Amino acid sequence: MTNTKNGSNQGMVPEARAAMDRFKMEAAAEVGVNLKQGYNGDLTSRQAGSIGGQMVKKMIESYEQNMANQG
């Protein structure tokens, strides 16, 4: 059972957190942002947004591919 708090993402399963961190690092590398392990508060809004945007783009592509393979 996960520990959940309102307004917090600290209840994530450790394996899921590790996978999300790898996914984030991969997306950052694809858009040319040097992301480091741990604190990344020195990123600009543009850099952080480009990483998040790349992650969303990849998730949508994955979903579309899965839907195409099913039907």
Secondary structure as GFF3:
##gff-version 3
##sequence-region A 1 71
A	DSSP	alpha_helix	14	30	.	.	.	ID=ss1
A	DSSP	alpha_helix	45	70	.	.	.	ID=ss2
###
